[in-house]
Amino acid sequence: MTTISHPLVIIGGGQSGLAAAREAQRRGVRPLVLEARDRPSGSWPDYYDSLRLFSPARFSAMPDATFPGDPDHYPSRDEVTEYLTSYADRLDVEIRTSVRVAAVSARPGGGFLVSTVGGDEIETAGVVAASGSFDNPYLPLLAGQDQFQGRILHAADFRSPAAHVGERVVVVGGGNSAVQIAYDLAAVATTTIASRSPLQLVAQQPDGRDIHHRLTAGFDDFPLEWLAPLLTSTLVLDPGKYGAALNTGVMDRRPMFTAFDADTVVWPDGSREHVDTVVFATGYRPNLDYLEPLSALQNGMPVHVGGISTTHPGLAYTGLELQRSFASNTLRGVSRDAAHVLGPLSAHVRGAYTAVA
């Protein structure tokens, strides 16, 4: 076991951790980034094969790093992985990969002690929790689910339709990922989207150009309190093929089923239907168990305002869903949140690090 001292530790080397590292560096604070995976690209390599960003490359870049290729193309999973890896190489910061954090605790003299699964300890004045949520998928529990004889997956476990040829599949969820996965599956399986609210499809290119061109002023960057009352469910960006698939019966959408029963699902009208696989595209929760020793969480969720912890000076977050805006945990939005939290955090670290060291 080794113990070292560092002014700022950033937990997570995906887009939110890299954004925080860049901002810390820009403010004169030397960060140490700890990434559990084998390269600094976050969870992107683990997403399903066909995933593409829902915004064009020109709107999906980190600061000072144009996304390669046609600015109006929709980058693939692998393109984003390579982009983030390249971005990390450009940052003059220390990034340690294959290092998983086990716990963050408070030091009696101030600051934090970051303990890794490998047994190392890092004393630090500041911590940015940027570990994302992919490793903590949310799977709701329905009646009969533990007895279901078919296969239950979360979107985090889905890779391609190849394993589901000829099956009867239900995809649970009403967001972009649910619709994209269902569309892929519909090519090889009888597929239904089950959601609690009707799908809200929005034309991705209403005038021949991606809708993000209209949103340059910042629809998805507006504060949450401005836009939340306007939305009753998640908007799904449709390049045209999703609505067409629903209209022609290639796939269908139904109200959420109420229970599992043996190898069937029970629809709201009481009818039962055999199903081979259910894919829950039901989102994720912050992966922050390592903060439990700090009592910085309530029911697993961070206690914060805009990403700045209200329980511990020197603790901040980046990459939380809806942290400050609808774009908070996206490639285009995370750097603005990093700038917001690293301002006060950098000042705190500069004042506190000598005491910690």
RAJO-V892071 format. One record per residue. N is the residue number from 1. RES is the residue in one letter. PHI is phi in whole degrees, -180 to 180 (* if undefined). NEAR is the number of other ideal C-beta (glycine too) atoms within 8 Angstrom. D_FIRST is the distance of its C-alpha to the first C-alpha in Angstrom with 2 decimals. Layout:
n=N res=RES phi=PHI near=NEAR d_first=D_FIRST
n=N res=RES phi=PHI near=NEAR d_first=D_FIRST
This chain:
n=1 res=M phi=* near=5 d_first=0.00
n=2 res=T phi=-120 near=5 d_first=3.78
n=3 res=T phi=-123 near=8 d_first=6.85
n=4 res=I phi=-127 near=8 d_first=10.12
n=5 res=S phi=-123 near=8 d_first=13.64
n=6 res=H phi=-148 near=11 d_first=16.20
n=7 res=P phi=-65 near=13 d_first=19.75
n=8 res=L phi=-146 near=17 d_first=19.99
n=9 res=V phi=-112 near=14 d_first=17.91
n=10 res=I phi=-109 near=16 d_first=20.13
n=11 res=I phi=-97 near=14 d_first=19.13
n=12 res=G phi=120 near=16 d_first=21.27
n=13 res=G phi=-116 near=16 d_first=22.71
n=14 res=G phi=-86 near=16 d_first=26.16
n=15 res=Q phi=-61 near=11 d_first=29.32
n=16 res=S phi=-73 near=16 d_first=28.41
n=17 res=G phi=-69 near=20 d_first=25.02
n=18 res=L phi=-67 near=16 d_first=26.69
n=19 res=A phi=-63 near=17 d_first=29.55
n=20 res=A phi=-66 near=17 d_first=27.34
n=21 res=A phi=-64 near=14 d_first=25.55
n=22 res=R phi=-61 near=14 d_first=29.00
n=23 res=E phi=-69 near=13 d_first=30.31
n=24 res=A phi=-63 near=17 d_first=27.49
n=25 res=Q phi=-59 near=13 d_first=27.94
n=26 res=R phi=-62 near=6 d_first=31.67
n=27 res=R phi=-97 near=9 d_first=31.28
n=28 res=G phi=83 near=6 d_first=29.29
n=29 res=V phi=-111 near=13 d_first=25.83
n=30 res=R phi=-88 near=10 d_first=22.96
n=31 res=P phi=-93 near=16 d_first=21.13
n=32 res=L phi=-116 near=13 d_first=17.92
n=33 res=V phi=-102 near=15 d_first=18.77
n=34 res=L phi=-113 near=15 d_first=16.48
n=35 res=E phi=-120 near=16 d_first=18.54
n=36 res=A phi=-70 near=9 d_first=17.93
n=37 res=R phi=-83 near=12 d_first=20.64
n=38 res=D phi=-85 near=4 d_first=20.92
n=39 res=R phi=-155 near=10 d_first=23.03
n=40 res=P phi=-82 near=15 d_first=23.91
n=41 res=S phi=-138 near=14 d_first=27.01
n=42 res=G phi=61 near=15 d_first=26.03
n=43 res=S phi=-90 near=10 d_first=27.86
n=44 res=W phi=-55 near=11 d_first=30.93
n=45 res=P phi=-63 near=10 d_first=30.49
n=46 res=D phi=-96 near=6 d_first=30.52
n=47 res=Y phi=-76 near=8 d_first=33.85
n=48 res=Y phi=-63 near=11 d_first=37.14
n=49 res=D phi=-59 near=6 d_first=38.73
n=50 res=S phi=-89 near=8 d_first=41.74
n=51 res=L phi=-58 near=10 d_first=40.12
n=52 res=R phi=-131 near=9 d_first=41.59
n=53 res=L phi=-62 near=11 d_first=41.18
n=54 res=F phi=-93 near=7 d_first=43.96
n=55 res=S phi=-129 near=10 d_first=44.50
n=56 res=P phi=-64 near=12 d_first=45.55
n=57 res=A phi=-57 near=15 d_first=43.31
n=58 res=R phi=-64 near=8 d_first=44.95
n=59 res=F phi=-106 near=9 d_first=43.70
n=60 res=S phi=-127 near=13 d_first=40.22
n=61 res=A phi=-110 near=11 d_first=38.61
n=62 res=M phi=-83 near=11 d_first=35.87
n=63 res=P phi=-59 near=7 d_first=37.02
n=64 res=D phi=63 near=3 d_first=38.04
n=65 res=A phi=-151 near=10 d_first=37.54
n=66 res=T phi=-59 near=5 d_first=40.68
n=67 res=F phi=-72 near=12 d_first=40.23
n=68 res=P phi=-66 near=6 d_first=41.67
n=69 res=G phi=90 near=8 d_first=44.93
n=70 res=D phi=-57 near=5 d_first=47.92
n=71 res=P phi=-63 near=9 d_first=47.17
n=72 res=D phi=-104 near=8 d_first=49.03
n=73 res=H phi=-86 near=8 d_first=47.29
n=74 res=Y phi=-101 near=9 d_first=44.85
n=75 res=P phi=-61 near=12 d_first=41.49
n=76 res=S phi=-83 near=8 d_first=40.08
n=77 res=R phi=-53 near=13 d_first=36.63
n=78 res=D phi=-69 near=7 d_first=35.76
n=79 res=E phi=-64 near=11 d_first=37.26
n=80 res=V phi=-65 near=14 d_first=35.10
n=81 res=T phi=-58 near=11 d_first=31.96
n=82 res=E phi=-66 near=9 d_first=32.98
n=83 res=Y phi=-61 near=12 d_first=34.05
n=84 res=L phi=-68 near=15 d_first=30.73
n=85 res=T phi=-62 near=11 d_first=28.82
n=86 res=S phi=-66 near=9 d_first=31.29
n=87 res=Y phi=-61 near=11 d_first=31.02
n=88 res=A phi=-62 near=13 d_first=27.25
n=89 res=D phi=-63 near=6 d_first=27.92
n=90 res=R phi=-79 near=6 d_first=30.38
n=91 res=L phi=-80 near=11 d_first=28.07
n=92 res=D phi=-90 near=3 d_first=26.54
n=93 res=V phi=-134 near=12 d_first=23.24
n=94 res=E phi=-84 near=7 d_first=19.65
n=95 res=I phi=-123 near=11 d_first=19.15
n=96 res=R phi=-107 near=9 d_first=16.09
n=97 res=T phi=-95 near=10 d_first=17.40
n=98 res=S phi=56 near=8 d_first=16.15
n=99 res=V phi=-123 near=12 d_first=13.55
n=100 res=R phi=-103 near=9 d_first=14.51
n=101 res=V phi=-83 near=14 d_first=13.97
n=102 res=A phi=-92 near=7 d_first=13.81
n=103 res=A phi=-161 near=9 d_first=14.87
n=104 res=V phi=-122 near=14 d_first=16.07
n=105 res=S phi=-128 near=9 d_first=16.88
n=106 res=A phi=-83 near=9 d_first=18.91
n=107 res=R phi=-88 near=10 d_first=17.74
n=108 res=P phi=-56 near=4 d_first=20.27
n=109 res=G phi=-89 near=6 d_first=21.14
n=110 res=G phi=110 near=8 d_first=21.68
n=111 res=G phi=82 near=15 d_first=19.99
n=112 res=F phi=-133 near=17 d_first=17.22
n=113 res=L phi=-119 near=12 d_first=13.56
n=114 res=V phi=-99 near=15 d_first=12.63
n=115 res=S phi=-108 near=11 d_first=10.03
n=116 res=T phi=-100 near=13 d_first=9.77
n=117 res=V phi=-61 near=7 d_first=10.62
n=118 res=G phi=-75 near=6 d_first=7.94
n=119 res=G phi=99 near=7 d_first=5.35
n=120 res=D phi=-83 near=11 d_first=4.95
n=121 res=E phi=-131 near=12 d_first=7.40
n=122 res=I phi=-129 near=13 d_first=10.59
n=123 res=E phi=-87 near=14 d_first=13.30
n=124 res=T phi=-151 near=16 d_first=16.66
n=125 res=A phi=-88 near=14 d_first=20.35
n=126 res=G phi=-145 near=18 d_first=21.39
n=127 res=V phi=-134 near=14 d_first=20.64
n=128 res=V phi=-111 near=18 d_first=22.96
n=129 res=A phi=-87 near=15 d_first=22.85
n=130 res=A phi=-131 near=15 d_first=24.39
n=131 res=S phi=-89 near=14 d_first=23.29
n=132 res=G phi=68 near=15 d_first=26.90
n=133 res=S phi=-140 near=10 d_first=28.39
n=134 res=F phi=-58 near=12 d_first=28.88
n=135 res=D phi=-81 near=8 d_first=26.26
n=136 res=N phi=-132 near=9 d_first=28.16
n=137 res=P phi=-67 near=15 d_first=31.77
n=138 res=Y phi=-93 near=9 d_first=34.41
n=139 res=L phi=-122 near=8 d_first=36.56
n=140 res=P phi=-65 near=7 d_first=39.46
n=141 res=L phi=-111 near=4 d_first=40.71
n=142 res=L phi=-110 near=9 d_first=44.42
n=143 res=A phi=-55 near=6 d_first=46.67
n=144 res=G phi=79 near=11 d_first=46.53
n=145 res=Q phi=-64 near=9 d_first=43.48
n=146 res=D phi=-72 near=4 d_first=41.57
n=147 res=Q phi=-106 near=7 d_first=44.66
n=148 res=F phi=-63 near=11 d_first=45.30
n=149 res=Q phi=-90 near=5 d_first=46.06
n=150 res=G phi=-87 near=9 d_first=45.44
n=151 res=R phi=-109 near=6 d_first=42.26
n=152 res=I phi=-115 near=9 d_first=40.39
n=153 res=L phi=-125 near=10 d_first=38.16
n=154 res=H phi=-100 near=12 d_first=36.61
n=155 res=A phi=-54 near=15 d_first=37.17
n=156 res=A phi=-64 near=8 d_first=33.45
n=157 res=D phi=-97 near=7 d_first=34.16
n=158 res=F phi=-81 near=10 d_first=37.43
n=159 res=R phi=-118 near=6 d_first=37.62
n=160 res=S phi=-156 near=9 d_first=41.28
n=161 res=P phi=-71 near=10 d_first=44.66
n=162 res=A phi=-56 near=6 d_first=44.82
n=163 res=A phi=-84 near=6 d_first=43.58
n=164 res=H phi=-127 near=12 d_first=46.26
n=165 res=V phi=-61 near=8 d_first=49.51
n=166 res=G phi=79 near=5 d_first=52.46
n=167 res=E phi=-85 near=9 d_first=50.56
n=168 res=R phi=-101 near=10 d_first=51.47
n=169 res=V phi=-125 near=16 d_first=48.64
n=170 res=V phi=-120 near=14 d_first=48.20
n=171 res=V phi=-105 near=15 d_first=45.83
n=172 res=V phi=-96 near=14 d_first=45.04
n=173 res=G phi=140 near=13 d_first=44.74
n=174 res=G phi=-127 near=14 d_first=46.86
n=175 res=G phi=-101 near=10 d_first=44.70
n=176 res=N phi=-59 near=9 d_first=44.42
n=177 res=S phi=-65 near=10 d_first=41.89
n=178 res=A phi=-59 near=15 d_first=43.99
n=179 res=V phi=-70 near=15 d_first=47.12
n=180 res=Q phi=-65 near=12 d_first=45.60
n=181 res=I phi=-65 near=14 d_first=44.11
n=182 res=A phi=-61 near=14 d_first=47.42
n=183 res=Y phi=-62 near=12 d_first=49.41
n=184 res=D phi=-62 near=11 d_first=47.39
n=185 res=L phi=-66 near=15 d_first=47.82
n=186 res=A phi=-62 near=12 d_first=51.54
n=187 res=A phi=-72 near=7 d_first=52.18
n=188 res=V phi=-130 near=9 d_first=51.45
n=189 res=A phi=-142 near=15 d_first=51.57
n=190 res=T phi=-78 near=7 d_first=53.72
n=191 res=T phi=-126 near=12 d_first=51.64
n=192 res=T phi=-126 near=12 d_first=51.94
n=193 res=I phi=-94 near=17 d_first=50.01
n=194 res=A phi=-110 near=12 d_first=49.80
n=195 res=S phi=-144 near=14 d_first=49.24
n=196 res=R phi=-75 near=5 d_first=50.14
n=197 res=S phi=-125 near=8 d_first=51.97
n=198 res=P phi=-58 near=7 d_first=54.07
n=199 res=L phi=-68 near=12 d_first=52.36
n=200 res=Q phi=-110 near=11 d_first=52.84
n=201 res=L phi=-84 near=9 d_first=53.29
n=202 res=V phi=-123 near=9 d_first=53.65
n=203 res=A phi=-58 near=8 d_first=55.01
n=204 res=Q phi=-73 near=11 d_first=52.31
n=205 res=Q phi=-131 near=10 d_first=54.94
n=206 res=P phi=-64 near=6 d_first=57.85
n=207 res=D phi=-129 near=4 d_first=59.74
n=208 res=G phi=90 near=3 d_first=58.43
n=209 res=R phi=-124 near=7 d_first=55.35
n=210 res=D phi=-57 near=10 d_first=52.08
n=211 res=I phi=-61 near=12 d_first=52.24
n=212 res=H phi=-63 near=9 d_first=49.38
n=213 res=H phi=-63 near=7 d_first=51.98
n=214 res=R phi=-75 near=7 d_first=53.75
n=215 res=L phi=-99 near=9 d_first=50.58
n=216 res=T phi=-56 near=6 d_first=49.80
n=217 res=A phi=-70 near=4 d_first=50.65
n=218 res=G phi=113 near=7 d_first=47.76
n=219 res=F phi=-51 near=9 d_first=48.70
n=220 res=D phi=-83 near=10 d_first=45.19
n=221 res=D phi=-108 near=9 d_first=43.83
n=222 res=F phi=-64 near=10 d_first=46.10
n=223 res=P phi=-55 near=7 d_first=44.59
n=224 res=L phi=-57 near=10 d_first=44.27
n=225 res=E phi=-66 near=5 d_first=46.89
n=226 res=W phi=-78 near=6 d_first=49.48
n=227 res=L phi=-107 near=11 d_first=49.19
n=228 res=A phi=-54 near=7 d_first=47.87
n=229 res=P phi=-65 near=4 d_first=51.33
n=230 res=L phi=-85 near=4 d_first=52.83
n=231 res=L phi=-112 near=8 d_first=50.77
n=232 res=T phi=-100 near=4 d_first=51.28
n=233 res=S phi=-157 near=10 d_first=49.05
n=234 res=T phi=-68 near=8 d_first=46.87
n=235 res=L phi=-81 near=7 d_first=48.72
n=236 res=V phi=-115 near=13 d_first=48.55
n=237 res=L phi=-78 near=9 d_first=49.34
n=238 res=D phi=-113 near=12 d_first=51.87
n=239 res=P phi=-72 near=7 d_first=52.75
n=240 res=G phi=118 near=9 d_first=55.89
n=241 res=K phi=-79 near=8 d_first=54.87
n=242 res=Y phi=-70 near=13 d_first=53.33
n=243 res=G phi=-61 near=9 d_first=56.47
n=244 res=A phi=-64 near=9 d_first=58.61
n=245 res=A phi=-64 near=11 d_first=56.68
n=246 res=L phi=-70 near=12 d_first=57.15
n=247 res=N phi=-69 near=6 d_first=60.80
n=248 res=T phi=-97 near=6 d_first=61.65
n=249 res=G phi=83 near=6 d_first=59.84
n=250 res=V phi=-61 near=7 d_first=57.24
n=251 res=M phi=-145 near=13 d_first=54.87
n=252 res=D phi=-133 near=8 d_first=55.67
n=253 res=R phi=-122 near=10 d_first=54.25
n=254 res=R phi=-134 near=9 d_first=54.82
n=255 res=P phi=-61 near=8 d_first=53.90
n=256 res=M phi=-54 near=9 d_first=50.73
n=257 res=F phi=-68 near=12 d_first=51.27
n=258 res=T phi=-100 near=8 d_first=51.03
n=259 res=A phi=-166 near=9 d_first=49.50
n=260 res=F phi=-100 near=12 d_first=48.60
n=261 res=D phi=-151 near=8 d_first=50.89
n=262 res=A phi=57 near=8 d_first=50.14
n=263 res=D phi=-105 near=7 d_first=50.24
n=264 res=T phi=-124 near=10 d_first=51.86
n=265 res=V phi=-115 near=13 d_first=51.27
n=266 res=V phi=-106 near=12 d_first=53.73
n=267 res=W phi=-80 near=12 d_first=55.22
n=268 res=P phi=-56 near=7 d_first=56.55
n=269 res=D phi=-84 near=4 d_first=60.10
n=270 res=G phi=92 near=6 d_first=59.10
n=271 res=S phi=-73 near=6 d_first=59.35
n=272 res=R phi=-114 near=9 d_first=56.81
n=273 res=E phi=-141 near=8 d_first=55.69
n=274 res=H phi=-63 near=7 d_first=53.74
n=275 res=V phi=-136 near=12 d_first=50.49
n=276 res=D phi=-85 near=10 d_first=48.16
n=277 res=T phi=-140 near=14 d_first=45.21
n=278 res=V phi=-117 near=14 d_first=44.25
n=279 res=V phi=-109 near=14 d_first=41.89
n=280 res=F phi=-90 near=13 d_first=40.57
n=281 res=A phi=-100 near=13 d_first=40.22
n=282 res=T phi=-111 near=11 d_first=39.45
n=283 res=G phi=85 near=9 d_first=36.69
n=284 res=Y phi=-139 near=12 d_first=33.13
n=285 res=R phi=-122 near=10 d_first=31.31
n=286 res=P phi=-53 near=14 d_first=28.42
n=287 res=N phi=-96 near=11 d_first=25.05
n=288 res=L phi=-129 near=11 d_first=23.33
n=289 res=D phi=-57 near=6 d_first=21.97
n=290 res=Y phi=-66 near=10 d_first=18.62
n=291 res=L phi=-91 near=12 d_first=20.78
n=292 res=E phi=-55 near=8 d_first=22.04
n=293 res=P phi=-61 near=8 d_first=20.05
n=294 res=L phi=-86 near=13 d_first=22.02
n=295 res=S phi=56 near=6 d_first=25.35
n=296 res=A phi=-95 near=11 d_first=26.16
n=297 res=L phi=-119 near=12 d_first=27.91
n=298 res=Q phi=-125 near=5 d_first=31.24
n=299 res=N phi=55 near=4 d_first=31.80
n=300 res=G phi=82 near=8 d_first=28.94
n=301 res=M phi=-105 near=8 d_first=30.50
n=302 res=P phi=-69 near=12 d_first=29.28
n=303 res=V phi=-96 near=9 d_first=31.39
n=304 res=H phi=-158 near=12 d_first=32.40
n=305 res=V phi=-129 near=5 d_first=35.38
n=306 res=G phi=64 near=9 d_first=35.46
n=307 res=G phi=99 near=13 d_first=31.69
n=308 res=I phi=-101 near=12 d_first=31.01
n=309 res=S phi=-60 near=13 d_first=29.38
n=310 res=T phi=-101 near=6 d_first=31.76
n=311 res=T phi=-106 near=8 d_first=29.21
n=312 res=H phi=-143 near=9 d_first=26.61
n=313 res=P phi=-59 near=5 d_first=27.36
n=314 res=G phi=95 near=14 d_first=24.95
n=315 res=L phi=-112 near=14 d_first=24.56
n=316 res=A phi=-144 near=16 d_first=26.67
n=317 res=Y phi=-132 near=16 d_first=27.36
n=318 res=T phi=-135 near=17 d_first=28.84
n=319 res=G phi=85 near=17 d_first=30.34
n=320 res=L phi=-74 near=12 d_first=31.61
n=321 res=E phi=-63 near=8 d_first=34.90
n=322 res=L phi=57 near=9 d_first=37.77
n=323 res=Q phi=-61 near=14 d_first=35.48
n=324 res=R phi=-137 near=11 d_first=38.34
n=325 res=S phi=-157 near=14 d_first=40.72
n=326 res=F phi=-70 near=11 d_first=41.59
n=327 res=A phi=-100 near=10 d_first=39.77
n=328 res=S phi=-55 near=14 d_first=36.51
n=329 res=N phi=-104 near=12 d_first=34.27
n=330 res=T phi=-108 near=10 d_first=36.18
n=331 res=L phi=-56 near=10 d_first=35.77
n=332 res=R phi=-79 near=9 d_first=38.70
n=333 res=G phi=-106 near=14 d_first=37.70
n=334 res=V phi=-68 near=15 d_first=33.98
n=335 res=S phi=-70 near=11 d_first=34.16
n=336 res=R phi=-67 near=11 d_first=36.68
n=337 res=D phi=-68 near=18 d_first=34.42
n=338 res=A phi=-62 near=14 d_first=31.53
n=339 res=A phi=-64 near=9 d_first=33.93
n=340 res=H phi=-64 near=11 d_first=34.95
n=341 res=V phi=-85 near=16 d_first=31.54
n=342 res=L phi=-76 near=15 d_first=30.04
n=343 res=G phi=-60 near=9 d_first=32.96
n=344 res=P phi=-67 near=8 d_first=32.15
n=345 res=L phi=-67 near=15 d_first=28.38
n=346 res=S phi=-63 near=14 d_first=28.38
n=347 res=A phi=-63 near=8 d_first=30.53
n=348 res=H phi=-63 near=12 d_first=28.25
n=349 res=V phi=-64 near=14 d_first=25.14
n=350 res=R phi=-62 near=10 d_first=27.10
n=351 res=G phi=-80 near=6 d_first=28.19
n=352 res=A phi=-104 near=13 d_first=24.96
n=353 res=Y phi=-66 near=12 d_first=22.23
n=354 res=T phi=-62 near=5 d_first=23.08
n=355 res=A phi=-70 near=9 d_first=22.70
n=356 res=V phi=-67 near=14 d_first=19.24
n=357 res=A phi=-68 near=7 d_first=18.09
